[in-house]
């Protein structure tokens, strides 16, 4: 089964190649669908709350995060602490499976905190991405839109800014290792190999700069981008989008054709049974086959996250 977080809630389908799907959670815009090793079930971070399902999406429980708009969720590698990042940009933790929540107020103490805002998001910001790696289980990585990347080495109690050399419109942080991250930003694709102490831009040879999420599977690094922000994605010309793959180190990206290009932007990724899946802002699911990307199915709303269950 496949769950898709969309602009109109969570949909479920039997697979990437399908003719129809059923909405299983009417929660409005769903920012993330996530599963975590050591945690039972699946989590949906939505603009109406954080939800959990332990039966493959048949039923959902609202976990009662203190702020309604939840943009990111993380179950720590130890299976002990559940984190929720919200709009406005606050971070909460639960040590009892979402039964109660405590704010990790140290995030508010960062020197740049008063700079975290943008008119497009009501002059506020949100914790758009949360990540951790099993080899550094106490280290949290938070990506803030707009506000940069920040790292905590004590499970969120205190934080250090890791935004120097990084464009601060952070949409997603792919945690590839305890010290290696790839940040997808509104102004480029960046990599660090020292936990954010320094950043290298990966898209200097590309002519698309608006990145939403990178993904890795079987040693291949995937990314997708548009030439500008979502306000330009409508109309006949669409987003002038592109999808990139790199099988080299350091990354050298190749642009590949895909169904929906160039009007549709790939926003979500997943891997299932060694298949790589992607989904677009117009609800199209595409599948990577040996000779390229092919059509899977379509959903009635734009897709922001994919999660096999």
C-alpha positions in Angstrom: 0.0 0.0 0.0 1.0 3.6 -0.6 0.0 6.7 1.4 0.1 10.1 -0.2 0.0 13.4 1.8 -1.7 15.9 -0.5 -3.2 19.4 -0.5 -6.5 17.6 0.4 -5.6 15.2 3.1 -4.1 11.7 3.0 -5.0 9.2 0.2 -4.3 5.5 0.0 -3.7 3.3 -3.0 -2.7 -0.3 -3.6 0.5 0.8 -5.4 2.2 3.4 -7.7 0.4 2.1 -10.8 -3.2 2.6 -10.1 -6.5 4.0 -11.5 -8.0 5.2 -8.3 -7.2 6.1 -4.7 -9.3 6.6 -1.6 -9.0 9.5 0.9 -8.4 8.1 4.4 -7.7 11.3 6.3 -9.6 14.5 5.8 -7.0 16.8 7.4 -6.5 19.4 4.8 -3.0 20.2 3.5 -0.7 17.4 4.6 3.0 18.4 4.7 4.6 15.0 5.7 3.8 11.3 5.9 6.5 9.5 7.8 7.4 6.1 9.1 10.3 5.6 11.5 12.4 2.5 12.4 11.4 1.4 15.9 8.0 3.1 15.8 4.7 1.5 15.2 2.5 3.0 12.5 2.7 6.1 10.3 2.5 9.8 11.1 0.8 12.6 9.2 2.0 16.2 9.8 -0.8 18.4 8.6 -2.1 22.0 8.8 -4.8 20.7 11.1 -2.6 18.7 13.5 -0.4 15.7 13.9 -2.1 12.3 13.3 -1.0 8.7 13.8 -2.3 5.5 12.2 -1.3 2.0 13.4 -3.6 0.1 10.9 -2.2 1.2 7.6 -4.4 4.3 7.3 -7.8 2.9 8.1 -8.1 5.0 11.3 -6.2 8.0 12.7 -5.7 9.6 16.1 -5.0 13.3 16.6 -2.0 13.5 18.9 -2.8 16.9 20.2 0.3 19.0 19.5 -0.1 22.4 21.2 0.0 24.3 17.9 -2.4 23.2 15.2 -0.2 23.6 12.1 2.3 20.8 12.1 4.9 20.8 9.3 7.3 18.1 10.4 7.6 15.1 12.6 10.4 12.8 13.8 10.5 9.6 15.8 14.0 9.4 17.2 16.2 6.4 16.4 16.0 5.1 20.0 12.2 4.9 19.8 11.8 7.1 22.8 11.0 10.6 21.8 8.6 12.0 19.2 9.2 15.5 17.9 6.8 17.9 16.1 7.8 21.1 14.3 5.1 23.7 13.8 4.1 27.0 12.2 5.0 29.4 13.7 8.4 27.9 14.2 8.3 26.0 17.5 9.4 22.5 18.4 7.7 20.1 20.7 8.6 16.7 22.2 6.6 13.9 23.6 8.1 11.0 25.6 4.8 9.1 25.9 3.8 8.4 22.2 2.1 11.8 21.8 0.1 11.6 25.1 1.6 14.9 26.3 3.9 17.5 24.8 6.6 19.8 26.1 8.1 22.7 24.1 11.8 22.6 23.4 12.2 26.3 24.0 16.0 26.3 23.3 15.1 26.7 19.6 13.7 30.2 20.4 17.0 31.3 21.9 19.0 31.2 18.6 20.6 34.5 17.7 18.8 34.7 14.3 15.3 33.8 15.7 13.9 37.3 15.1 14.9 37.0 11.4 12.8 33.9 10.8 9.9 35.3 8.7 8.7 35.9 5.2 5.6 37.8 4.0 4.5 34.8 2.0 4.0 32.9 5.3 2.1 35.5 7.3 5.4 37.1 8.3 6.3 34.0 10.2 8.3 30.8 9.7 7.9 27.1 10.3 10.1 24.1 11.2 9.8 22.5 7.8 12.1 19.5 8.3 13.3 17.4 11.1 16.0 14.6 10.9 18.3 12.4 12.8 20.7 9.6 12.1 21.0 6.3 14.0 24.8 6.8 14.4 24.2 10.1 16.2 20.8 9.4 17.9 20.9 12.5 20.2 21.6 14.9 17.4 18.6 16.6 15.8 18.7 18.6 12.5 16.0 21.2 12.0 15.4 23.0 8.7 13.4 26.3 9.1 11.6 28.0 6.3 12.7 30.8 6.3 15.5 30.5 8.9 18.3 28.1 7.9 19.5 24.8 9.4 20.1 24.3 13.1 21.6 21.4 15.0 21.2 20.1 18.6 23.4 17.5 20.1 21.3 17.1 23.3 18.0 16.0 21.9 16.7 19.5 21.3 17.5 21.2 24.6 20.1 23.5 23.2 20.8 24.5 19.6 23.6 25.8 17.3 23.1 27.7 14.1 24.5 26.0 11.0 23.3 28.5 8.4 26.6 30.2 7.3 27.1 29.7 3.6 23.5 28.3 3.2 20.5 30.0 1.6 18.0 30.3 4.4 14.8 29.3 2.6 15.1 25.7 3.7 12.4 23.2 2.5 14.0 19.9 3.4 17.1 18.4 4.9 18.1 14.9 3.8 20.2 13.3 6.6 22.6 11.0 4.7 24.9 10.3 7.7 25.6 11.7 11.2 27.5 14.6 9.7 26.4 14.7 6.0 23.2 16.5 5.0 21.7 17.8 1.8 19.6 20.9 2.1 17.0 21.7 -0.5 16.4 25.5 -0.5 14.5 28.1 -2.5 17.9 29.3 -3.7 19.9 26.1 -4.4 20.9 22.6 -3.3 23.6 22.4 -0.7 25.6 19.7 1.0 27.5 19.6 4.3 29.9 16.9 5.4 30.7 18.4 8.8 27.2 18.7 10.4 26.6 22.2 8.9 29.9 23.9 9.9 30.4 24.5 6.1 28.2 24.1 3.0 29.0 23.4 -0.6 26.5 24.2 -3.4 25.7 21.2 -5.6 23.6 23.0 -8.3 26.2 25.4 -9.7 26.0 23.7 -13.1 22.2 23.6 -13.2 19.8 26.3 -14.4 17.1 25.5 -11.9 17.5 26.8 -8.4 14.1 26.3 -6.5 14.5 22.9 -4.8 11.9 21.3 -2.5 13.3 17.9 -1.5 16.2 15.5 -2.3 16.1 11.8 -1.9 18.6 8.9 -1.9 18.1 5.2 -2.8 20.6 2.5 -3.7 23.4 5.1 -3.9 21.6 7.4 -6.3 20.9 11.0 -5.3 17.7 12.4 -6.7 16.5 16.0 -6.7 13.9 18.1 -8.5 13.6 21.8 -9.0 11.7 24.7 -10.7 13.1 27.9 -12.0 11.2 29.9 -9.4 8.8 29.7 -6.5 5.2 28.2 -6.6 3.5 31.5 -7.4 4.8 31.0 -11.0 3.7 27.4 -11.4 0.3 28.0 -12.9 -0.7 28.6 -16.5 0.3 26.8 -19.7 4.0 27.1 -19.2 3.8 25.7 -15.6 6.9 25.6 -13.5 9.5 24.8 -16.2 10.6 22.0 -13.9 13.4 19.5 -14.0 14.3 16.2 -12.3 17.9 15.3 -11.7 19.8 12.2 -10.8 23.4 11.6 -9.7 25.3 8.3 -9.5 28.7 9.9 -8.9 30.7 11.3 -6.0 31.0 14.2 -5.9 27.5 14.5 -7.3 27.2 15.3 -11.0 23.6 15.6 -12.0 21.9 14.5 -15.2 18.4 15.9 -16.1 15.9 13.2 -17.1 12.6 13.4 -18.8 9.5 12.4 -16.9 5.7 12.4 -17.4 4.4 15.9 -16.5 7.6 17.8 -17.3 8.1 20.7 -17.6 4.7 21.9 -16.2 4.8 19.7 -13.0 7.3 19.9 -10.2 8.3 16.7 -8.3 7.7 17.4 -4.6 7.7 14.0 -3.0 9.8 10.8 -3.1 9.7 7.2 -1.8 11.2 3.8 -2.4 9.3 0.5 -2.2 10.5 -2.9 -3.1 13.5 -1.3 -4.8 11.3 0.9 -6.9 11.8 4.7 -6.7 8.6 6.7 -6.8 8.0 10.4 -7.1 4.9 12.7 -7.1 4.2 16.1 -8.4 2.3 19.3 -7.5 -0.5 18.2 -9.7 -1.1 14.8 -8.2 0.9 12.7 -10.7 2.7 9.6 -9.4 5.7 8.5 -11.5 7.9 5.4 -11.3 11.6 4.9 -12.1 12.1 2.0 -14.5 15.4 0.8 -16.1 14.9 3.0 -19.2 13.5 6.1 -17.4 10.5 7.5 -15.6 7.0 6.3 -16.5 3.5 7.2 -15.5 2.0 5.5 -12.4 -1.3 6.9 -11.3 -2.9 10.3 -10.5 -4.5 11.7 -7.4 -7.1 14.5 -7.2 -4.8 16.9 -5.4 -1.1 18.0 -5.4 1.2 15.5 -3.6 3.6 16.7 -0.9 4.7 13.4 0.6 4.7 9.7 -0.1 5.0 6.8 2.3 4.8 3.0 1.6 3.0 1.1 4.3 
